[in-house]
Amino acid sequence: MQKRLKSDFLGDAEFCADKQIAALIGDEPCDNTAKHRLMLKIMRSIIENELSQRQRQMILLYYFEGENIPQIAERLGVNRSTVSRTISRGRRNILEKMKYFV
């Protein structure tokens, strides 16, 4: 999975949240692989069960398929700002739920 960091569409708060998510689901090996696998399992559960369908779709395209915001907007036929806001809300929801497990 490709990490997504600092783009023209991210403010400072979103950039910090993006770094936290990238660290949790990134490609870098974790010191404790069992812990890393558990975090991935928890995060996938949150994505599947706690996000709206639209948030889930955009988060998966952005983080797991490596598409950028303009590509997602074109693919889904929505405005770039809609994609940016939806990803931001999804990211906040993931981090809100993850704080109970970290």
PyMOL commands that set and color helices and strands:
alter all, ss='L'
color gray80, all
select helices_A, chain A and resi 12-25+33-50+53-64+69-76+80-98
alter helices_A, ss='H'
color red, helices_A
deselect
rebuild
show_as cartoon
